Amino acid sequence: EGANLALYRFSKYKVKENDNSKNVDEIRFIEEDRKTVQGVKNGVEKGKIISDSVNFARDLINHPANDMTPTILAETAKKMAGANRIKCTVLSRPQIEKLGMGAYLGVAQGSEEPLRFIILEYNGGKKGEKPVVIVGKAITFDSGGISLKPAEGMGKMKYDMSGGAATIGVLRAASMLRLPLNIVGLLPATENMPSGTAIRPGDVLRSMSGRTIEIISTDAEGRLALSDALFYATRYKPRWIIDIATLTGACAVALGNHAIGMLGNDKELKDRITAAGDKVWERVWEMPLWDDYAEQIKSPVADIKNSGGREGGVMTAAIFLSKFVEDYPWVHLDIASTAWNDKEKAYVPAGPTAIGVRLILQLLIDA
């Protein structure tokens, strides 16, 4: 697993491969005891499935936004699903409008690229067994919208669909490993762009749940798309809901680039995720989900506002999301500071990390 992750390279757009690049063509595993050979083979195969799924997600994130639009992401998900006994349903604007996903539609209305709501369903468990629903933020490019981001570093914003890519990677591996669970992946895919049709600060949107949302910053768009996807997740009456998202710059300020911010409403699920993170070294750190933070997102004109300001940004974003999961066990994973490496680390090359794939898989394996 470590070798395959460390050898990852993304060279699709290079006309000529770097002659000095280090490549390993073959790895051999030696086992002296015949009795354990099959166990070693099984372990190698499992490690390859997991690491290939991480690298699959890394590829999705590495593609530039012009080659990884919501439509292309949906087509890629559908192709992956078709090869792996996974049902894939893709909803377009008329169907999304019919569902009343006004928050998600609001994010999309500034872009000329059509939005796509991607639903992946893997049924490895018993019929009727409550599924685990994973919701991945899938903003294929985030300019900030009218609340435009600074030019410096904006090119990296193709990584804003890292949560969605991780979700696809998890479903791929879960099917190939034949995990005895029912798992659903939801990806609200869109761009966040500034234009004459884009939402503005001060606008009010109506979400699928019926709650109205005052827009304070159009750059707090991920939680808008996620709010409708999380509420959609409750339709499955799930065992757990897990969302994974490059949600807040505040997470980097709080935790640097070593820990995933974790918040949620269910202690057992949080404990399970913490244990899984320690096993695969994709560690999480719990942040408080106190009602006190809800004061910051109270709106004078709507039910809620989409930003509570700079202070406590990790918590206020999670409090926002918590309003849309009803009473189902839910955990939010903020990977904004861990989804991209500026410098190479051990088995994680510079660029997208696809963090969360191994973490969530380990959680599902141990479930």
Buried (B, 14 or more C-beta within 10 A) or exposed (E): BEEBBBBBBBEEEEEEEEEEEEEEEEEEEEEEEEEEEEEEEEEEEBBBBBBBBBBBBBBBBBBEBEEBBBBBBBBBBBEBBEEBEBEBEBBBBEEBEEBBBBBBBBBBBBBEBBBBBBBBBBBBBEEEEBBBBBBBBBBBBBBBBBBEBEEEEBEBBBBBBBBBBBBBBBBBBBBBBEBEBBBBBBBBBBBBBBEEEBBEBEBBBBBBBEBBBBBBBBBBBBBBBBBBBBBBBBEBEBBBBBBBBBBBBBBBEBBEBEBBBBBBBBEEBBEBBBEBBEBBEBBBBBBEBEEEBBEBBEBEEBBBBBBBEEEBBBBBBBBBBBBBBBEBBBBBBBBBBBBBBEEEEEBBBEBBBBBBBBBBBBBBBEB
